Amino acid sequence: MAKRRTMPKSDPEAAAWFETVLPRDTSILIRPMFGHKAAFINGHMFAGTFGPDVFVRLDERSRSELLAVEGAKPFEPMKGRPMVEYVQIPTRWRAEQPTAKAWVARALEWAARLPPKAHTQNSKAAPRRSSGSRLTKAGKTTR
């Protein structure tokens, strides 16, 4: 019987670093995605963590550019099933924060141009604004 691959556990160090490379933009929502942190704009995920890894969502040209960088690879949460528009950034960029920040900003810029997704009432987790404020059920922000 083949051994089943399990999802990696959330990495608190990666999650904390991830928040430091997010742009300061009150329209960004941070919420859990499969037990990991993910950042959303207008309902679209544009970056996130997966275990110790960080990934970004990019347009085709930017994806090709990033995939040419040593250590970058397609984001594949399940072996053999990559998420088409997502790229895992090189882990060495933890020491190169300006480079990582620039790519996360590019991901935000790309996702912000997509048509907004309709909001659903089924959201299990209360999203958090990147500035540290929270959304209430009524859609108001608190600090």
Sequence and secondary structure as in RCSB ss.txt:
>XXXX:A:sequence
MAKRRTMPKSDPEAAAWFETVLPRDTSILIRPMFGHKAAFINGHMFAGTFGPDVFVRLDERSRSELLAVEGAKPF
EPMKGRPMVEYVQIPTRWRAEQPTAKAWVARALEWAARLPPKAHTQNSKAAPRRSSGSRLTKAGKTTR
>XXXX:A:secstr
           HHHHHHHHHHS   TTEEEEEETTEEEEEETTEEEEEEETTEEEEE  HHHHHHHHTSTT EE 
 SBTTB  TTEEE  GGGGG HHHHHHHHHHHHHHHHTS      TT  S  EETTS EE TTS EE 
